[in-house]
Amino acid sequence: LVGQTSGDQIAFQRALTAPTDSLKLQEMQKFIQENPASNYLPNAYAVKFQIYANLKNDSGAYFSVKKYLSLLDKSKVVPAMNAVAMEFAQRMFYVDSAAVLIDSAIALHPKEEPVLLNTKALVLFRLKKFSDALRIQEKAVSLIPANAKVDARYVSMFVQLGFIQFETGLFLDGMQKVILGNLVLPKQTYTAVRKKIIA
């Protein structure tokens, strides 16, 4: 973050390092109230969102993420919408809102982007729109650059496609993608992808 006073930075870091979630929420709220013009304000609401989501406080999480998105610079809105939509889909709450967010992000982006379509496919999967999820995930995979197919970010899309194919009855096709992911991805990354799609 550019142009911030050291006081802002110190206050935010102090709030961020509070030892418990409840204290962290209190410190973040105090930071927000005392620094209404701070460039760290979006970060504070992002932290509150994560804590409320972990505590399964849906209303707190939803309010915090709305404030977070409303405070962002225009250049950061699309990746932030994508990240929030993915978070909602993974946690399986406000999935309808996740659909609105990812559709808005796609509409704002000047060209088709595999990362955004990957999120949209997961959201559709969570909404049990399996054939639509499969179509969108196949489109996401088709847009992966040829020289990036061993990149962990993109291989995870093949794995997600594989699990969606399982759900739609394409077992052999799905198995190929899952095996590829198991071979190429670090174990921690593969496990994270598997947990994301198999709730």
N, C-alpha and C positions, 0 to 999 in steps of 0.2 A: 504494500500500500504506500502511495506516494503522498507527500505533503502533509503527513500527520505530525503533530507535536509529540514529543517524547512522553508527555503526560497522558495522552490518549493511549499510546502504546503500552505504557506501564499499567494503566488502569485495566485495559483489556486483558493483558497477560495475567494480571493478578486474579481477575475474575475467572479466567480460563483454567487456572491451576488450583482452584478451590478443591478441597479434598473429597467432597461428596457431591452427589448430583443435586441434592436440595440446596446446599450452600452455593453451588455453581449457578443454579437458577436465580438465587437471591442476588448474587454478585453481578450476574449478567443484567438483571432487571435494574439494579442500582446503576450500573454503567450506562444503560440505555437512558435512564432518567437524567443522569448528570451530564451526558454527552450527546444531546439530541442532534447535533450537526456533525458528528464524527463519521469519518469514512469507514470506521470499524463497525458501524451499526448493522450492516447486513451480516457480518460475521457473527455478531452477538445473537441475532435472531436465528442464524443457522445452527449455532450451538444449542440454543433453547429447543429448536426443532428436534435435534438428535436426542437430547435428553428426554423430552416429552415422548418421542416415539419409542425410546427404549423402555420408558415407564408405562407404555401403552395408554398414555393420556392423549386420546385422539383430538379432543378439542384444542388442547394446548399446542399440540404439534401442528394442527391445521392453521391455527391463527399465526403461529410463529413463521411457518413457511410462506404464508401469504405476505406477511410483512417483509420477509427476506427477499422475495421476488420483486416486490414493489420498490425496493430501495436500490436495486442493482443498476449499474450502468447498462446502457442498451447493448453494448458489445458482449456482455456476460449473460444476457437473459436466456438465449437459446441453450447453451450448455447447462445452465442452472435448471431450466425447465426439464431438460432431459434427465439430469441427475435426480431431481425431486420425483419425477414420474417413475423412474426406475426404483427409487427407494420405496415409494408407495406400493408399487407392484410386488416388490420383494417381500414387503411386510404384510401385504394383502389387506391394507385398509385404504379407504378413499380411492378405490381402483377406478371408479367413474371419473373422479377428479384427475387421476393420473392420465386417463384417456384424453381428457380435455387439454391437459398440459402438453402432452407429447404431440397431439395434433396441432396445437398452437406453435410449438417449437418447429415442427416440420413446415408449417405454413410460412414461418418467418425466415426459414433457411433458403438461400438462393438456389440450391440444387439438392438432389437426393443424396442423403448421407447415410451410410450403412449403420453407424452408431445409433442414429435416431430411429431408424427402421427396426433395429434390434430391440430397442426399448418398446416400440409400438407393438412388436410381435409378442413380447412378454406380457404387456398389458392386455392384449386380446386373449392370450392364453389364460390369464387370470379371470377374464370375463367369460371363459368357456366358449369362446368363439374360435374353435380349434382350426377350422379350415381357413379362416381369415388369418389367424396367427401363422399357419404354415405358409400361406402365400406371401405374407410380408417378410417372414424370416428368409424364405428362399430369395426374395428380392434383395434383402440386405446382404446375403452371402454372395449373390451375383455381382454386387458392386464392390466387393473387396478387391483392392489392387492385386494383380497377379504376383507381384514381387513381395507381397506382405502376408502370404498364406501360412507362414510359420510364425507370424507375430502373435503373441499370446492374446492380445486384444481381439484379434480377428478369429483365431482358432476357437475362442470361447463362443463365438457366434455359430460356428459349425456344431459345437457341442449342444448349444441351445436348440439349433435346428434338429439335431438328433433326438433330443427328448420330446420335442413337439411331434416329430415323425412317429415316435413310439405311441403317442396319444392318439394319432390319427390312423394307426394301423400299419404304418410303413416300417415294420420292425427291422428288416435287413438294412434298409437305407439308414435308419436311425442308429443301428448298431455300429455301422462304419464310422459315422461322425463321432460317436461317443468313444470308440476305440482310438481314433485319431487324437482326440483331445486328451485321453489318458496317457498317450505316448508322448505327446508334444508339450503339453502344459505342465508347469510345476504342480506338484501334488496339491498344494494349498490353493492354487488358482482353480484347478479342476474341481476340487471339493466345493469351492465357493460357487462356481457356476452350477454344479449339480444341486446344491441347496437352494439356489435362486429359483430354479425351475421346478424342482420337486419339493413342494412345501410340506 
